[in-house]
Each structure stands twice: as C-alpha cells, then as structure tokens.
Amino acid sequence: MGMDNSNKQTSKARLGSIGENLVVVKLLEQGWDAFNANCSIKNFKSIDIVCLDSSTPESKELWWKPKTTLVQVKTSVEKNITTGFSIEEALDKDNLWKMVKGPYVFVSAQWNKESETYSFRYFILSRSQFVNLLYEAHYYYVKIFHKDRNLVLSAPAGFNISWLEGDPEFSPKNKVHFGNPLTESCENKWNNIWEE
C-alpha cells in the first residue's frame, strides 16, 4: 500500500491519519481508553487524541473523573519531523506553554520497498519534554548555529529523530551539544503520556 505521489497533500494527510489511528491502538494496548478527536472536528487544533486512564482519578476532588490527557500526533517519513510550530513560535517559550495542550507522539514511518509496507517507530514526549526540546533546539539553531545569518523564522520547526533518541549533538556535522533536555530515547515511553 504505497502512497501515490501524484497527490502529495492527500498522501501526507492519509499518512497522518494512519499515524493517529496507530497511536490510538498503542494507547489501547497499554490498557487506556482513547479516541481520535479528529473524528468529529476535522484537524482539531493542538489535539488529535483524547486518552483516559479509567483506573486513576483526575484528582482527589474529582475522584469520579478518569485521568485524561490530550495527545498531539505528528507522523513523517522524513528524519526531521515537523512539530506544528514555526521557528519563531519555538523561540517564545511562554507562548509554547500556553499553546501546547498535552504530550506529543512522533511517528516515524519508513517505507520498505521489498515488502511494500511501512514500519513505524513511536517517540513519546511529555508536555514539558516537548516544550523544552522545541525551545532549546531552535534557540541553539537561531542564536548560536546561525547567529550571523538571516533565517526565515516562519519556516516550520522540526525535531531530528536523533534528538528524540536522546542524542545531545545538534547534527552529525555539528558535534556541539545543543542542550537536548532528553538524556535518553523517548521511543516507546508510553508513560510519558501521563507526565507533565
């Protein structure tokens, strides 16, 4: 089931939908309840999946309400996965705290020509891991790595897969540690869903 490149936007949207639905399945496998918020509102801003842990109350006061988190999913075949924010937005940490509603799951999709199937990897960041990585990586990129260049700050901000694996280096060419707040890989760290 290869993606038809004749309509790249449709293929990209389809791959995004596949990623969202696979994440719902993974959350269900963890024993949590989950549903895709985009079933009722097309591409709901900042939220793709609502996940509930029926065995844990939201708080002592809300003992009757299951713990709930709002999950954003980003799926890509590239080694750099876009975050849904521009570079300029990534540099405004206060605004990121307002805009980011919950954890992020980055789905890395790799096409296998031989078997004609995708394989998927899942990287799960808590809300604070996402905000801190987004800010630190792009602060380094703009203020240090490209400090003397005019950059297009409206360009999409992305995460390199190596950063999600906990690599402290900015890139293979630039071995400088950029301040990656992830000290280990967040691959398959599904409990990050419930961390702040």
N, C-alpha and C positions, 0 to 999 in steps of 0.2 A: 504494500500500500504506500507507494511513494507519493510525495507531494507534487502536484502538477505545477511547474514553474511558469506556465502561461498566465496564471493569475496569482502573482506573489502575495498580494494582500489577503486574498481568500485562503491561500495555503498557510500564511502566517497566523491568521485567525483560527483556522482549523487546528493547527499545532498548539496554539494557546488553549483552545478548548480541550484538546486531548490532555494537555498538562494539568489543567484544572481538575478534570474528571479522574485522572490517575491519582492526584493528591487526595481527593475525596476518598477513593478506595484505600489509600495508605492510612488515612486517618481512621477509617472504619476498622481496618486491620489492627489498629492499636487499641481497639475497644471503645473508641469515642464515637459520638454521633456527629455527622457532618452533612451539609448540603451546599450546593452551589448557589450563591446569591444571584448569579447572573441568569438564572432560570426565569426570574420574574422581572428583573430590570437589566436590560442589555448593558453589559460592561459597567456595572456599579462602581463608582469612583472609590478607589483605595481598598475595596473589599471584594474578594472573589468567593470566599468560602466562610460559612459560619460553622464553627466547631464547638461541640458541647461535651463536657465530661459529666455525665449524669451521676457518677459516684462521688463527686466533690461539689459541695455547695459554693456559691459565689462568695459568700461571706457568712459570718455568724448571724448577722441581722437578716440576711437573705438566704436562710437555710433551705428554703423550699425551691430556690432557683439554681439550676445546674451552672457550674462554672462555664463561661462562654468566652471564646476568643474569635476575633475577626482576622482572617488569613488572606494575604495577597499572594498570588502566584505569578511568577514570570517564567516563561518557557522559551528556550532558544536552542538553535543548532550551532550557534557561534561560541567561541571560547570566552567572549566578553558578553555578558547578559545585561541588557538594559534594565534599569530599575524603575522606570516610570517618572523619573525626575530629570530635570536639566542639570548641567554642571553648576549653573548659577544657583539653582534651588538647593543643590547639595552643599553649597557653601554657607547656607543660612541654617545653622543648627537649631536655633529657636523655632523657626518655622517648620523644620522637619519634625520636631516633637509634636507640633500641632497637626500636621498633615498625616503622619504615619499612625494608623489605627490599631495595628497589631503586628504579629510576626509575618515574615516573608518566607515563602518556599520558592527556591530557584530550581527549575527542572532543566537539566542539560540533556538534550536529545541528540543521539548520534545515529545516523543512518548507516546501516550495513548493506552494502550493495549486493553482497553474495546471498544473504538470506532475505533481502528486501523487507527488512523490518527495522524498527527503531529500538535502541536500548536507551534506558533512562537512568539518570542519576539525580538524587534529591538532596538539596542543601537547605537546611532549615535554620533560619536566624530568628532569634527573639527580636522584639521591637527595638530594644536598646542596642543589641548587636548590629542590627540593620542601620540604625541612625548613626552610630559611632563609626562603623566601617564606611558608610557613604560619605560622611563628613571628612574623616581622616584621609581616605584615598584621594578625594578630589581637592582637598586643601593642599596636599603634597603635590598633586598634579599641576595645579594652577600657581600656587605661591612659591614652590621650590623647583620642581622639574621644568616647568615652562615659564619661569618668573619674568623672563625678558621678551616673551612673545605675546603677540595679540592673539588671544584664543576666542573662539566662538562659544561664549558661555551659554548660549541657548541650545547647544548640542546635547544629545542625550548623555546622561551619566550612567556608567555601567560598572559591573563587577567582573573582574577576571576570575575564571574558575579557580586559579591557583590561590587567590586571596580567600575564597570560600573553603579551600583546603587547609587554611592556616598559614600559608607561605608569607613570611614577613617581607619578602623582597617585592619591590614595585613591579619589576618585569625581569625576564631573563637577561636583557641587555643592561638594565639598570639594577644592580645588585643592592642598592641602598634600601635599608629598612624604612618603610614609609610610615610606620606607626599602626600596622594592622592590629586591631584590638582582638582579633581571633588568634588564639595561641594554639589551636588545634582545628582539625577539619570539623565542619558542621554537617558533613554528609551523613544522612540518616539519623540525625539527632532530633528525633520527633518530639522529645520532651521540651525542646526549646519553644514549642508552640505555647507552652503554659508559663514561660518565664517572661518577665518584664524586659 
